[in-house]
């Protein structure tokens, strides 16, 4: 532990692993630590009953960035998995993303013209402020897909996810949900999509080859010791924690996962089923075998429960509203003055990153560092 490294990388997730791989390829030495007892961060996959279980929720890799896609494929072969979740409201089932299949199931319409007309009718009926931009997620959702879809498929799910009423949430949240007037159940519009054959953990293992990795090691348990072991720090944890919450806490959402092994070969017929009623406490059930088209007489499912975050809990999502944006700006000012610390990832940059965005950001950070 007395050895000196070029980089201390705090967090063995995707950002830290990509950065470590690029640095070791350039001849730099890296020490990677993680407070969990495994590598991979939130994309960690664990083999149970011959099924690669996504331990921290469903992760489908998708991107239109060919550089990122080719980079990830250099570590693993990706299958042809297409993300086509199902939304369940009471005993009604609907296709996601919102498309002509959804509109037909709701309203009996068969053409895009009919679907658009029904959405326009519902918008007028809702009497939204005319000619004004939406001020909250509820208004934005009705503007986008009408009142029926908002109330059945958006409102309850989103309020569970974020722990706030739709009227309290910023309007940009709904923009993450695709809407298309075709009979296309593919959730993503990206050029490339799939799941790595054998799971994500194998990818992270390959990325970390050549780095020293220490698990069950919390940076904050002995901050001075770890910091003294490297010329620079790459920090992928919570930026407000790094600065000892000196401006106050940023807001995060946490999750709880409940796994079950079932004596059936097929529980729900789809990898992801969203439960959109507010009264049902979980947001979705994941059946992991469908990600890699696994066989076998048993299956593994995971219930995903959103939760409020407090210190000591695992943070999963930053809450990117105006209040938190202003607070993060203060921490960002401190970070910009650092010449020995690089912040990265969802928590380090306080951004709602998808995986391909994390990879691109880590590659960019590594390139900047190597250029000096």
Buried (B, 14 or more C-beta within 10 A) or exposed (E): EEEEBBBBBBBBBBBBBBBBBBBBEEEBBBBBBBBBEBBBBBBBBBEBBEBBBBBBBBBBBBBEBEEBBEBBBEBBEBBEBBBBBBBBBEEEEBBBBBBBBBBBBBBEBEEBEBBBEBBEEBBEEBEBEEEEEBEBBBBBBBBBBBBBBBBBBBBBBBBBBBBBEBEEBBBEBBEEBBBBBEBBBBBBEBEBBBBBEBBBBBBBBEBBEBBBBEEEBBBEEEBEEBBEBBEBBBBBBBBBBBEEEEBEBBBBBBBEBEBEEEEEEEBBEBBBBBBBBEEBEBBBBBBBBBBBEBEEEBBBBBBBBBBEBEEEBBBBBBBBBEEBBEBBEBBBEBBEEEEEBBBBBBBBBBBEBBBBBBBBBBBEBBEEBEEE
